[in-house]
Amino acid sequence: VQLVESGGGSVQAGGSLRLSCAASAYTVSNSCMGWFRQAPGKEREGVAIISSLFTTTYAGSVKGRFIISKDNAKNTLYLQMNSLKPEDSAMYYCAAGAGPSGLGGCLARLWSGMDYWGKGTLVTISS
């Protein structure tokens, strides 16, 4: 399984970025996937999760500003980030679960984590 993130960069507060995650040897359509982030000196935290049936859940800190989505035909996961804040600065990781999971189990992975991980893409927000 290979997950390759792209789309990170440096923007000013209030701006937007769209992250992409291209999956190989992994089927996005029937899987639980998500985005996580880790800022320097802080623990990794879940940002957003999307189930096989497109049900989503978000961390409270990003709810209303970030949107997770996927394109099954392109086998790609996305994270649209709007109204960015300096505290959103972090390395963002695409992640995926191994094997099938029920809806509850998938959404709970926002806190419990995933099985497969990308190498990350850096997001820096300046004030």
N, C-alpha and C positions, 0 to 999 in steps of 0.2 A: 504494500500500500504506500502510495506517495501522495502527499498533500503539499502543493506549492502555492504559497501566498504571494500576492502582488498588490500594488496600489498604495502602499504606505508613502509617507513623505512628510514635509514640513509645511504647515499652514498657520495662519493667524487665527486667534480665537474668533469664534463665530463662523468660521469657514466649514467646508465639507470635504470629505474624502470617501471614496468607495473602494473597499478592499475586495479582492477576488481570491478564490482558492480553487485551483484546478486539481481534480482528483484523478489518480491513475490506479488501476488494479483495485478499484473500489467503486461501488455503484451508489451514487448520491440519491437516486430516486427512492430506494427502499431502506434508507438508513437514518440514524440519528446523528446530527452534526451540529457544530457550534463554533463560536469564537470565544477565545479567552485572551486575557492580557496580563502582562506583568510589568510593573514599573520598577525602576531601580530601588532596591532596598525594601520592596514590598512583596507579599505573597501573590502568586498567580490567582486571578479571580475570573469567574465566568462572566461573560458579557451577554451572550445571547445563544439560544438553542432553537433548532428547528427540527421537527419530527418528520417522518416519512410522509405524513399526511399534511404537512405544511403548518401544523400547530406550532406556535412560537412562545417563548418566554424570555424575559429580559431581566438583567440586573436593575435594581431600582435606580441606580445612578445614571443609567442611559435610557431608561424607558421614556418614550416620547421623542427621543432625539435620534436613536439608531434603529435601523430596520434590517433584519436578517432575511435573506431570501435565497432561493436556489433555482437553477435552471437545469432540469433533469436532462434535457436534450444535450446540453453542453457539459453535463457532469461537473457543474461548477457551483460553488457556494459564494454568496456575496454578503458584505456588510456595508450598508449605506450609513455613513456617520455625518450627521448634521449638527449645527450649533455647537461646534467643538469647543471644549474648554481646556485650559492648560492641564488640568488634572486628568484629562483623557490621554495624555502623553504616556506611551508604553510600547512594549513589543507586543504585537497582536499575533495570536496563533490560531490557525485553523485546526480543528480537531474533529475526530469521528469515532463513533462507537463500533465495536466489533460485534457482528451478529445482530439479529433482530431484538427489538426491545419494545415493550408496551409504551403507551403514551406517557403514563406517569413516570415510568423508569427513564424514559428519554429526557423529559423535562427536568427530572431530578439531577441529571448529569451536569446541570449548571453549577451545582455545588460539589458533586462527587468526581467530576472529571471524565475524560474520555480515554480510549485505548490507543488511538493513532494520533500523531501530532505532526504538524508542519514545522518548518524551521523558524517561521516568524517573519513579520514585516514591521519595520519601525515607524511609529507615528509620533510626530513631535508637534505640539501646539504651543505657539508663542502668544504671550499676552500683549 
